Amino acid sequence: MKKIILILLSVLALNQANAQGKKTEKATFGMGCFWCTEAIFQKLKGVVSVKSGYEGGKIANPTYEEVCTGFTGHAEVLEITYNPMQITYKDLLEVFWKSHDPTTLNRQGADSGTQYRSVIFYHTPEQKELADKYKAELNATNAYGKKVVTAVEAAKPFYVAESYHQNYYKNNADAPYCRLVILPKLEKLEKVFKAKLKN
């Protein structure tokens, strides 16, 4: 009997360790300038890290200057590493859709060019299915009053942006751009997604 109890306890401990140690997953979104959007996702519970970078283009290891020309085909994106036990991909999609204008082609606010396009780079068939379904629902309900033009594409090589782009808001909170453009987005996040934010 003692042996059976020990085996059961071992199995339970192992299952709990597996559940807690479940691998993180990745989500990749392009939704305009990554300075603005990085700060939003960094505040969410379950998000382990956010890297600003480039994806979806024709050349390897592009620089910011090259991407800004629009000729490389890359979008400014965020590669988000998250714990699916704390935040779901569907939750991340909800924040994505509500944190930018997915109806403008190759533009967000004053920023225009293909590098600012609205795009989801999916990493699994499940992510593609969820993104396509969510986009279809937004269009079916005319949620934005205009058609959602967000592209849903398979993940391509991701290139981390230069170090000065990382943690941009955290490192430059007093800069005019951060106060005028990023801070209002964070204030909206506080109102709409308060329950999903880190303490």
Disulfide bonds with the S-S distance in Angstrom:
none
